[in-house]
Amino acid sequence: MDEARYREAEAAFWATVGLEPKEHLVSLPTLGTRVRVQEIGTGDPVLLIHGGPNSGSTWVPILPHLADFRCLVLDRPGTGLSEPYPVTAGSLKGYGAVLALDVLDALDVERAHVVASSFGGYIALLSVGSRPDRFGRMVQMAAPAMLEGQQLPGFMRAVQMPGVRHLINALPPGRSQQEKVLREIGHGATADRDGFPEGMGDWYHALMRFTDTQRNDFDMIHAIRGPKGSFHPECSITESDLAAVTIPTHFIWGVDDAFGGPEVARRIVAAMPDATLDLVPDSGHLPWIDDPAEVGRTTGAFLDG
């Protein structure tokens, strides 16, 4: 961990979009761990919850397009500059059901919209399903994690193997590996045109090198592993979990998402009481890095109602 060097790279990434966030370090009242939330803007609050291995600053490219909102950018426990929180396959759904609510309580926010991706999408679905009265509208970026029957891309299946996980954690992260993973999760079209947001690669390299994000998230992925390259069935988002999400929800889903294509997207949306879907061509698991302006515009318009 080299916090100073990580902060330097992170600040440079935020500077590419002309933003300098305010920082909160708060203790979660139920989970007890201490997390960092970066805040930008004014207006209705929006909680942004990222996937993994990643941290809150992954949202930087779309934040200029959410200028009418008070964006609360969470570093999930164990990522970025937040303290870790141990989970198991048996405890993960309970953790997901409380985390977003815990963050709102720690910040003294009664009600917020939510924007979420991947494992953050999993957390958001469970937290919203447990207390829909605490949330306004939700935008889900592509496939949430732990959908029933979801298969994992190759790098995540490798992380589930103890020897491989320890080897990956012991080696310094490489830039070529970053692009390989991005291509594997559906961002080949953006890689081919060299279209990733300015500064993202340098920031992400620093996140992997100078924080414990990779180790903590890979340890979690190993802890909730299931058979044949999947997550443990106890962790799965079920039809009843989806039915409990009663707030208006919009999915922005990359057609090339390796965690689930259009057929999965349509199945998930159909299982929810108030959900809509945009399928985005030439886009993958993190659609806002393929077209920040358009995804940001769509997100802001939906949250505005």
C-alpha positions in Angstrom: 0.0 0.0 0.0 1.4 3.4 -1.0 -1.5 5.8 -0.4 0.4 8.9 -1.5 1.3 7.5 -4.9 -2.2 6.2 -5.4 -3.7 9.6 -4.5 -1.4 11.3 -7.0 -2.6 9.1 -9.8 -6.2 9.3 -8.8 -6.2 13.1 -8.6 -4.6 13.3 -12.1 -7.5 11.1 -13.4 -10.1 13.4 -11.8 -8.3 16.4 -13.3 -8.8 15.1 -16.8 -12.5 16.0 -16.5 -11.9 19.1 -14.4 -13.2 17.8 -11.1 -11.8 17.8 -7.6 -14.0 15.8 -5.2 -14.7 16.4 -1.5 -13.7 13.3 0.6 -15.6 11.7 3.4 -14.2 8.9 5.6 -17.1 7.3 7.5 -17.8 4.3 9.7 -20.6 2.1 8.5 -23.1 1.8 11.5 -24.1 -1.8 10.8 -21.0 -3.4 9.2 -18.6 -1.4 11.3 -15.9 -0.9 8.7 -14.6 2.5 7.6 -15.1 3.5 4.0 -14.2 6.4 1.7 -16.9 8.3 -0.2 -15.9 11.1 -2.7 -18.5 13.7 -3.4 -19.1 16.0 -6.3 -22.0 18.3 -7.3 -25.3 19.4 -5.8 -28.9 18.4 -6.3 -30.6 15.0 -5.6 -28.1 12.5 -4.1 -26.9 9.6 -6.2 -24.9 6.8 -4.7 -22.5 5.2 -7.2 -21.4 1.6 -6.5 -18.6 0.0 -8.6 -17.7 -3.6 -9.4 -14.4 -5.3 -8.9 -11.5 -5.4 -8.9 -12.1 -1.6 -9.1 -12.8 1.5 -7.0 -15.1 4.5 -7.0 -13.0 6.5 -9.4 -13.9 4.2 -12.2 -17.0 6.5 -12.5 -14.9 9.6 -13.3 -15.6 9.6 -17.1 -19.4 10.1 -16.6 -19.4 12.4 -13.6 -19.2 15.6 -15.7 -22.5 14.5 -17.4 -24.2 14.1 -13.9 -23.6 17.7 -12.9 -27.2 18.2 -11.8 -26.8 15.6 -9.0 -24.9 15.3 -5.7 -22.8 12.3 -6.7 -21.6 10.1 -3.8 -18.8 7.9 -5.2 -18.1 4.9 -2.9 -14.9 2.9 -2.6 -16.5 -0.4 -1.6 -15.0 -2.1 1.5 -11.6 -3.5 0.6 -11.1 -1.3 -2.5 -9.4 2.0 -3.1 -8.9 3.7 0.3 -11.7 1.8 2.2 -11.0 -0.7 4.9 -11.8 -4.4 4.0 -14.8 -6.4 5.2 -14.7 -10.2 5.2 -17.5 -12.1 3.5 -18.3 -15.7 2.8 -20.7 -17.4 0.4 -23.1 -17.7 3.3 -22.9 -14.0 4.4 -22.7 -12.3 1.0 -26.4 -11.7 0.4 -26.8 -10.2 3.9 -23.9 -8.0 3.3 -25.3 -6.8 -0.1 -28.7 -6.1 1.5 -27.3 -3.7 4.0 -24.2 -2.1 2.4 -25.9 0.7 0.4 -28.2 1.5 3.3 -25.2 1.6 5.7 -23.5 4.2 3.4 -26.6 6.4 3.3 -26.9 6.2 7.0 -23.3 7.0 7.6 -23.7 10.1 5.4 -27.0 11.1 6.9 -28.8 10.8 3.6 -32.4 9.7 3.9 -33.1 8.8 0.2 -30.9 8.6 -2.9 -30.9 7.4 -6.5 -28.3 4.7 -7.2 -26.0 3.9 -10.2 -24.2 0.6 -10.0 -22.1 -1.9 -12.0 -21.3 -5.6 -11.7 -20.7 -6.5 -8.1 -22.0 -3.0 -7.2 -25.1 -3.9 -9.2 -25.5 -7.0 -7.1 -25.3 -4.9 -3.9 -27.7 -2.3 -5.3 -30.3 -4.9 -6.2 -30.2 -6.5 -2.8 -30.2 -3.2 -0.9 -33.0 -1.7 -2.9 -35.0 -4.9 -2.6 -34.6 -4.8 1.2 -35.6 -1.1 1.6 -37.1 0.3 -1.6 -38.4 3.3 0.3 -34.8 4.6 0.7 -34.1 4.8 -3.0 -35.6 6.9 -5.9 -34.5 5.5 -9.2 -31.7 3.1 -10.3 -29.4 2.7 -13.3 -27.7 -0.6 -13.7 -24.7 -0.8 -16.0 -24.8 -4.1 -17.9 -24.9 -7.5 -16.1 -25.1 -7.5 -12.3 -22.8 -10.1 -10.7 -24.1 -13.4 -9.4 -27.1 -13.9 -11.7 -28.4 -17.4 -11.5 -26.3 -19.7 -13.7 -23.8 -16.9 -14.6 -20.5 -18.1 -16.0 -17.3 -16.2 -15.4 -14.7 -15.0 -17.9 -11.4 -16.7 -17.9 -9.5 -14.3 -15.6 -12.1 -14.7 -12.8 -12.1 -18.5 -13.2 -8.3 -18.4 -12.7 -8.6 -16.3 -9.6 -10.8 -19.0 -8.0 -7.8 -21.4 -8.1 -5.7 -20.9 -4.9 -2.3 -21.2 -6.5 -3.1 -18.9 -9.4 -4.7 -16.3 -7.1 -1.6 -16.1 -4.9 0.7 -15.9 -8.0 -1.3 -13.0 -9.5 -1.3 -11.2 -6.2 2.4 -11.6 -5.9 3.3 -10.3 -9.3 3.4 -6.6 -10.2 0.4 -5.6 -12.4 1.1 -5.1 -16.1 -0.4 -2.7 -18.6 -0.8 -5.3 -21.2 -2.9 -7.4 -18.8 -5.3 -4.5 -18.3 -6.1 -4.4 -22.0 -6.4 -8.1 -22.2 -9.0 -8.2 -19.3 -10.9 -5.3 -20.9 -11.1 -7.1 -24.2 -12.2 -10.3 -22.4 -15.1 -8.5 -20.8 -16.4 -7.0 -24.0 -14.4 -3.8 -24.7 -12.5 -5.0 -27.8 -14.1 -2.4 -30.1 -13.1 0.5 -27.8 -9.6 -1.0 -27.5 -9.2 -1.3 -31.2 -10.0 2.4 -31.7 -7.8 3.4 -28.7 -11.0 5.0 -27.3 -10.7 4.5 -23.5 -11.0 7.7 -21.4 -7.9 9.8 -20.9 -6.0 8.9 -17.8 -8.0 5.7 -17.0 -5.1 3.3 -17.7 -2.6 5.2 -15.5 -5.1 5.5 -12.7 -6.1 1.8 -12.8 -2.5 0.7 -12.9 -1.9 2.8 -9.7 -5.0 1.2 -8.1 -3.7 -2.3 -8.7 -0.1 -1.4 -7.8 -0.5 0.9 -4.8 -3.6 -0.3 -3.0 -4.8 -3.6 -1.7 -7.9 -3.6 -4.0 -6.8 -6.5 -6.2 -5.8 -8.8 -3.3 -9.0 -8.0 -1.3 -11.4 -8.5 -4.3 -9.6 -11.6 -5.6 -9.8 -13.1 -2.1 -13.6 -12.4 -2.0 -14.0 -14.0 -5.5 -12.2 -17.0 -4.2 -14.3 -17.2 -1.0 -17.6 -17.2 -2.9 -16.5 -19.6 -5.7 -18.8 -22.3 -6.9 -18.5 -25.3 -9.3 -17.2 -25.1 -12.8 -16.3 -21.5 -13.1 -19.3 -19.9 -11.4 -20.2 -18.3 -8.1 -21.6 -20.3 -5.2 -25.4 -20.9 -5.6 -26.0 -19.4 -2.1 -24.9 -16.0 -3.5 -27.2 -16.0 -6.5 -29.6 -13.2 -7.4 -32.9 -15.1 -7.7 -36.2 -14.3 -9.4 -37.7 -13.3 -6.0 -34.7 -10.9 -5.4 -35.5 -9.3 -8.8 -39.2 -9.1 -8.1 -38.5 -7.2 -4.8 -36.9 -4.3 -6.7 -39.9 -2.2 -7.2 -38.3 1.2 -7.9 -37.9 2.4 -11.6 -34.8 0.8 -12.9 -33.0 1.3 -16.2 -30.3 -1.1 -17.6 -27.6 0.2 -19.9 -26.3 -3.1 -21.2 -23.3 -3.6 -23.6 -24.2 -6.2 -26.2 -20.7 -7.7 -25.9 -20.8 -8.1 -22.1 -19.0 -11.3 -21.3 -21.1 -11.8 -18.1 -24.3 -12.0 -20.1 -25.6 -11.0 -23.5 -28.9 -9.5 -24.7 -30.9 -12.7 -23.9 -29.8 -12.5 -20.3 -30.6 -8.8 -20.2 -34.1 -9.3 -21.5 -34.7 -12.1 -19.0 -33.6 -10.0 -16.0 -35.6 -7.0 -17.1 -38.7 -9.1 -17.6 -38.5 -10.4 -14.0 -38.6 -6.9 -12.5 -41.7 -4.9 -11.8 -40.5 -1.6 -13.3 -37.4 -2.1 -15.5 -36.4 -0.9 -18.9 -33.4 -1.7 -21.1 -31.0 -0.1 -23.6 -28.8 -2.5 -25.5 -25.6 -0.7 -26.5 -23.7 -2.1 -29.6 -19.9 -2.3 -29.5 -19.9 -2.0 -25.8 -19.0 -4.4 -22.9 -19.3 -4.9 -19.2 -18.5 -1.3 -18.3 -20.5 0.7 -20.9 -19.6 4.1 -19.6 -16.0 3.7 -20.6 -17.0 3.0 -24.2 -19.0 6.2 -24.6 -19.0 8.4 -21.4 -21.0 11.3 -22.9 -23.9 9.2 -24.2 -24.1 6.9 -21.2 -23.8 9.8 -18.8 -26.6 11.7 -20.7 -28.9 8.6 -20.6 -28.2 8.0 -17.0 -28.9 11.6 -16.0 -32.1 11.8 -18.0 -33.4 8.6 -16.4 -32.6 9.7 -12.9 -34.3 13.0 -13.6 -37.5 11.1 -14.3 
